[in-house]
């Protein structure tokens, strides 16, 4: 008769099972983080930015919102990254234009309306670019460093870089 000395739910040291022992940052966690950041930027930019005074910092935020949302789409579904980036960029661009049109109470000058019309395709393109960039960053493996090998003078055997003696013939390496 065999008895189980390790009943279910117990570890070898008597403590609770370790389910989160080596948890890495997953794509869903990054998606949530990017979504919150993009949402905060989007709401602040759309509600407080006057269209008449468009400065360099506004341009950075203007480009940052669709790039972050495109990155969010890429992390959420890496298989359809470009298509999702375009869709998310278009939707966020339409949301921005809608929020700005609702905020404007007087007549809109022609240059402002042209800016609002061009926002939608520009944000779609920027969303796709952000999605592709995040996908490349996440899917590219880290570069491996190649250590120099030490070659034995007498038998021409390749040895590890930290070896003092040849692994084949035992000769002291220079």
N, C-alpha and C positions, 0 to 999 in steps of 0.2 A: 504494500500500500504506500502510495506516494503522497506526501503532503506538500502543499505550496507554501514555502516559507516567505514568499513575497506576494501578499494578497493584492488584489486590484486596488489602485489608488494610492499605493505606497511605493516609495523609492527605497533603495538599498540602505540609506542612512536613517530611515524612519520618518523623514519629513514628507511634506506634500509633493505631488508630482510637479515637475518643472515644465510648464507649457510655454513660458516666455523666456526660456534660458538665453537664447541668442537671437533675439528678434531684430531684424534689420528693417530699415525704412523701406516700405513696400511702395509700389506704384500707386495704390489707392490712397495711402497716407500723403504722398506727394500731391496727388490730385486734389485732395481736400485742402491742403495747405495753399496750393496755387489758386484754387477757387476762391478761398477766403480773401487772399491778397488781391486778386483781380477784382472781386466784388467791391472791396473797400475802395480801391483806386477808381473803379468805374463810377461808383455813387458819388464820391467826392468830386471827381472831375466833371461829371454831368450836372451836378447841382450847384457848384460854386464857381465854375469857370466862365467868366464873361467872354463871349465870342469875339468881341471887338478888340480886346487886348490879349493876343495870343503870343506868349513869350517862349523862350527855349525850353524852360522847365515844363510848360504845357505840352510842347511837342514830344518831350520824352515820355510824359504820361500818356499822351495820345497814341504813341506807338507801343508803349509798354502794356496797355490793357489788352489789345488783341494778341500780342505775342504771348502773354501769360495765359490767356484763355486758349490759344492754340496749343501751348504746351500742356495745359490741363487736358485737352482733348487727346493729345498724343499719349499721355500717361494712362488715360482711362482705357483707350483701345489702340494698342500699337499696330494692329493689323490694318486699320483704316485711318491712319494718322492724317494724311493730306486732306482727304475728303472731310473728315471731322473738323480739322482746323479751319477749312474754308467755311463750313456751315456755322461753326461757333463764331468765327470772325464776322460773317454776315449778320447773324442774329444779334451779336453784341453791338455792331454798327447800327442796326435798325433800332435797337434799344436806346442807344445814345442819341440818335436823331430824334426819336420820339420824346425822350426826356427833355431835350433842348427845345423842341417845338412847343411842348406843353409849358415850358418855363417862359418862353418869349410871349409877351403880351401885346407888343406893338407890331407894326409891319416889319417884315424881314427884308433887309437890303439884298440886292442880287448876289453880291459876293458871299454873303453869309449863307444864302440858300444853295449856291453852287458848292460851297464848302460842305454843307450838310449832305448834299446829294453824293459828292465824291467820297464821303466818309465810309459809306457802306462797302463799296468794292475795295477800297484801300484797306479797311479792317479785315475783309475776307482774305486778301493777299497776305497781310501781316500775320493773320492767324495761321495760315498754311505754312508760312516761313517759320514761325515759332514752333509749330507742331513738328516740322521736319527737323529743326535744330535740336529740339529736346529728344526726339527719337534717335538721332545720330549720337547724341551725347550718352544716352542711356544704353544704346546697343553696341557702342564701340568698346572693345575690350581694352583694358589697361595695357600699355606697352611693356613688354618684358625687357629687362636689362640683360644683355649678354655679357657674361663674365669672361675675361680673358683666360684661355686655357694655357697650361704650362706644358711644353713639349720636351720630352726627355731627349738629350743629345745623343745617347748611345742607341736607343731602340725606337725612337720617334713615336712613342706612345703619348697620347693626349691625357693629361692629368688634371684634376681639379685645381683651381687657382690657389687654394690654401695648402696644397700638398707640399711637403718638404722632400719626399722621396718618391721615385717612380713606382707606380702600382704594379708594373709588369716586371721590371728587372731589379728594383730596389736601389738604383743609383741615386745619389743626392742631386736634387734639381738645383740649377743655378738661379 
